[in-house]
Amino acid sequence: MSIQVERLSYSYRSREVLHDISFSQQAHSLLCLLGPNGVGKSTLFRCILGLLAGYTGDIRISGQKADTLSANQLARHIAYVPQSHSPAFSYSVMDMVLMGTTSQFSVLSVPGVMQRRQAEEALEQVGISRLSRQSFMQLSGGERQLVLIARALAQQARILIMDEPTANLDYGNQLRVLQTVKQLAQTGYTILQSTHNPDQALLFADQVLALQEGRVLAFGSPREVISAELIHSLYGIEIALEQLYDGAVSLCIPQFAIPEIKRNHLIRSVF
């Protein structure tokens, strides 16, 4: 499944939020969307998900125009993974994942054997089958995020849109979630993920789309796109990019945090 966005613009009344956005993403890939708050990341997601009408330009899902697809048709192609949250009721993990199958049956029906099998397979796919009977409210932040990813997988869509899936997670859980996301991309999913962390894009993304004031500032592979100049333009901070080993991975470090000599020593000592 692919996503093609061409010359997309959107305004809230007289305030233009997105201007002439164009990019394409193929299957088996993870695209990280970078940019500070208020640059239009959430609006872009809502346009792709069919939640906002009245945009100009073109959004195509595997060649089909998104605005010609019904809500159920879009749900067969695209699933949304929000930031981890606490529901009003103490649902079990299995019930939370089964919610991803609701587009497959009518309002007056209940999930059947097929939907339950899909939910079980989704939990197994992200490695949390053991949690199926536990209360969602009693899980850790990282486990909750994996449940939300499993819910999206149970939807049987091949495009996943993730809104800062590692927000508010500790470092270990961030890596566990991102490793799961990367594995999903490698098995055929098309994943569009927003993040405030350029290091995540450097370590995990296949492509990076940087937005500034509702416009595309840069688009391409992480090595092509992420630079000290780009980070300064996006976030207004000075950083240095260091090659960790064989030029394979770069790490962003605030220049004001570590003096030059100590910074170089730290990088060499990491590996």
N, C-alpha and C positions, 0 to 999 in steps of 0.2 A: 504494500500500500504506500502511495506517495502523496505528498502535499506540494501543491504549486500555488504560490501567492503572487499575483501580478498587479502592480500599481494600486495597491490597496490604500484607501484613505477613509477615515471616519471622523465625524465631528459630533460632539454633544452640543446641540444647538449651534451657537456661533463659534465654539471653541474646538479647533481641530486638534485631535489627539493622535491620529495616525496620518502620515503623509507619504504617499507614493512608496509603500512597502512592497518589495519584491524579493522572493527567495524561493528555492525549491529544495525538497528533501526526499530522498529515496528510501526504500525499505532497508532493513538491516542497519539502521543508523540511529545515533543519538545526537540531537541538535540541542545545544545549550543557548538559551536566550539570556544575554547579559544586559544590564542597565540599571540605573538607580530607580528608586520609587518614582512613580508618576510619569514614566516615559511612554506608557502605552502597552506594556507587556500583557496586563490582564485584559485590556480591550482587544488586543490581537487574538488572545485565546478565545474570547467570547465571540468574535467574528467567525473564527474557524469552527467553533462548536455550534454555530447557528443560533446563538442567543441574542445577537444584535442584528437588526435589519437596517437597511438604509445606507450601507457602505457603498463606496464606488470602487471599481476595480474588479478583480476576479479571484475567486478561491476555488481550486479544483482538488478533489479527493480522488486519486487514481484516475484522473482524466474527467471525472464527472463534476459539473458545477455544483458547489455546495448549496447554493440558494435554490436549487431545483429539487433537493432531497427533503423528504419529510423528516420529522424528528426521529421516528423509528428507523428510517433508513440511515440517518446520520449515526444513530446509536449502534448500528451494526458495523460501522466503520471506525468510529472514534469513541474512546472512553476518557473520562476526565478523572484525574487523581488530585484532590485538594490537599492543602496542608492538613496535618493531623488535627483532629478536633474531638470534642466530647459530645456525643449525642445526648438527647434529652432523656432517653430511656437506656437501661442497661441491657442492650442486646448482646447475644452471644456472638462469638467470632463467626460461626457458621451463618447466623442470621444476617450479619453485616455483609458477608460475601454474597449470600443469596440475593441481596438487594441489587446486585449487578446484573441479575438475569431478568429484571422486571419487564424489559422491552420484549421479552419472548412470550408473554402470556397476557391475557386481558386483565382489566382492573378487578373483575370479580373472581378471578382464578387465584390459585396458590401455586408455588413452585412444585414441580413434579419430580419424578425420578431423574429425568435428564438434567434438569437445572441443579439438582443436588449433586449429581455426578460432576457437573461442570465446576461447581463450587469446591468440591473435594480436590479436583485436579488443579485448580488455581491455587489452593492452599499448599498443595504438595509442590507446585512449581516454584513458589517463593520460600519453601522450606519451613512452613509453620503449621503443618498438619496437626501437630501435637496440641495446638492451641484452640482447636475447633470448638470445644465445649466451654472454653473459658469466657468470662465476661470481657467485652471490649474495654469497658471502663477500668478494668484492673490490670491492663497491659502497660508495658513501658512505652515511651514515645516511639522508639524504633519499631517495636512490634505492632503498634497501631498503624504506623505508616505502611508496613508490609501487608497488613490486613486490607488497607485501602487500595494497595496495588493489586492484591488478589481479587478484590471486588471488581476492579477494572478488567482483569483477565477473564473473570467469569462472564463478563458481558460479551465475550467472544469477538471483540473489536481488535483490529491489528494496528491501529494508531492510538497511542497513549499520549495525552497532554497532561503534564505534571506541573503544578504550581508550587515551586520551591519545596520539593518533597523532603528536604533535609532541614527545613527551618525549625528552630527550637530543639534540635536533637544534639546530644553530646557527640564528641568526635568519633567514638567507636560506632555508634548507631548511624552516623552520617555515612561512614565507609561501608557498613553492611547494606544500607539501603542503596547506595550508589553502585556497589558491586552487583546487586540484584538487578538494578536498572540496566546496567551495561550488559549483563548476561541475556536479558530479555531482548535487547537490541541485536545482539549477536545471533539470537535464534529466530530473527525475522520480524520483530516488532519495529515500527517506526515511532520514535519517541521524541517529543518536543518538550523540553524541560526548562523552566526559568530558574535562575540562581543568581545570588549576589556574590558568589565566591568564584573568582577567576581560576583559582587552583583546581576546582572541580572540573571546569571546562578543559583545562590543560591535561588533567589526568584521565578523564573519562570520555570526553565528547569526540565525535567524528567531525562535527561542524559547529561553528559559533556564529550567532547573529547578535550583533551589538546594536542597541537602539539608544538614540539620544534625541530628546525632544520630539519623539514621535517619528523620527526618520532613521533609516539604516545608516549607521556610522561605518560598519564593516561587516562582511560576511565571507566565510571561508573556513579552512581548517584551523584548528587552534594555533598551530605554529605560524601560520600566515597572518592571523588576525590579532592575537594577543601580544601587545607590546607595552613598554612603559608609557609611551605616548597615548595609547588607547585607554589605559587604565586612568591616566591623569585626565583625559577628556571626559571619561564617564563619571569618575568619582572624586576628582579634584585632589588626588594624593600622589605623592612621588614614590615610585617603587623601583626596584631593580629586578631584572629577570636573570636568574642563575641557572646554568646548565648543570644538572645533578650528575648524570653519568651518560657518556657516549652521546650527548646531545639529545637524549630520548625524552627527557621530561624537564620542564622549567618550573621554577617555584618563585612566586611573587613575595617579596619581602619589603616592608616599609623601610625606606632609607633612613628615616629619622629614628628608628627603633634600635638599630644595631650599627655601631661604628664600622667603617670599611674593613679594618683589619680583622676584627672579631667576626664580622659577617662572613668574610671569605673563609676564615678558619671553621666557622660553624658549618658552612656548606660542605667543606671537604670532610668534616668529621661525621656527617650524617651517614654517608655510605663508606 
